[in-house]
């Protein structure tokens, strides 16, 4: 989607804020002993109270309102009977739709007490996302996002998941520009248009470079090789003055 009016921008901010607040509410309620299904229900109830719908359910018949991935799970974790334990690394990814507009955001959290290496990974996951977002500007190269994230990861001793990319969003959950790499990609030649809406969502890892499903071929993706991985994600708009972040909580 390319934003063409202030009204469109405000609609996108509105659904983006709902998505961000959903994560905020879910993370605040999460504690050891809860199942991921119980955490997901909190997210569902918040979305419904705001008049929003779960985008994965609406678009892809995903079996949950939100994606909740724990430890070895990298993305698209299906809410269920898994019990959250102290020390776990949990990623919450919320995408939702309201009045024809879509927002998408994600964040990773440690369940106390959290190991020092996990705390560092969580801190640096946010920094990696910020490095990518700081490259967003109309007429800039999309490749600059992956270059910046790649420099950060290399400098700090991390790897990046290289088959889970950022994407366009706005009037559907996934739209042009598809497959925006958050790792160095020499083949990327596209430029960011003024008003273009898309996500920035690097997956920073302690050793994994790929995400794959299990033998059952279900939704949940796992790190390959197995390693703790964090994801932070914002929906942004490219403007001549830099990035406009749409998925900020109250």
SULLINJO-V127775 format. One line per field, one symbol per residue. phi: phi as a letter, one per 40 degrees, with the letter a starting at -180 (. if undefined). psi: psi as a letter, one per 40 degrees, with the letter a starting at -180 (. if undefined). A space follows every 10 residues. Layout:
phi->???
psi->???
This chain:
phi->.bcbaccccc cccccccccc cccdcccccc adhccccccc ccccccdccc gbbccccccb fccicbcbbb fcccagccda ccccbdgcbb bbbbbabafg bbbaaaabbb cdcbcdcccc cccccccccc ccccccadgc cdcccccccc cccccbgbbb cbbbbcacai bacbadccfc cbadbcccbc bccdgcbacb acbcbcicba baccccgccc bbcbcdacab bbabcbbcbc chcbccbbcc
psi->hhheiddddd dddddddddd ddddddddeh iheiiddddd ddddddddde fiihddddde fhfidihhhh behdifhhha ehhhiheihh hhhhhiihfe iiihiiiiih hiihiddddd dddddddddd dddeehihei hddddddddd dddddefiih heehiiiiic eidhaihigh hfihhdehei ihihehhiih gihhifeiei hiiadefadh iihhihihhi hihihihhie eaihhdghi.
